[in-house]
């Protein structure tokens, strides 16, 4: 009986681990997808999510931040997102980082603003001297460089999909040879019969030869 209970517990733990792994893979793929669509490096988006929540949407902080990107619901709401919804949380987190990057022009300062608020970054004109913020920036940057050297499977899958969906180059079609205009026959003036030349009031008629243009 004891062995049966242990076996059941082990089976439940294995199934739980598999579900969590599947959920993590799905969340990573969603982060990469939205990051690419929003023009943000997927590596930095994944690094923020990993540091903030370990890719867990159910994560909650003592300060009230929620979801994968640990956003304050009020902050997400101001940007037009619902922090409690997975897709909205991911989009809002990536958008907020992007806003901070545009504001300060560097990854480190953008991450510092993400953690300590843009007001503190403006105040110090650098990463604020807060131990938590310094650890936050350092950890994410280390993870970012690791992902750039060793891309996550979600990043590889997105890159492979982009290559496969790219339009294939069309075979070069050689242009048809341009039609050659016929060479007009040169007539020797001496061969023209004088009687064939019409003269009116002894003033020869001026003959205007219009060149025919060929459409190519």
Secondary structure as UniProt FT lines:
FT   HELIX           2..37
FT   TURN            38..39
FT   HELIX           42..53
FT   TURN            54..55
FT   TURN            57..58
FT   TURN            62..63
FT   STRAND          65..66
FT   TURN            67..70
FT   STRAND          71..72
FT   HELIX           73..78
FT   TURN            79..80
FT   TURN            83..84
FT   HELIX           86..104
FT   HELIX           107..116
FT   HELIX           118..124
FT   HELIX           131..149
FT   HELIX           153..165
FT   HELIX           189..191
FT   HELIX           194..196
FT   STRAND          199..200
FT   TURN            201..202
FT   STRAND          203..204
//
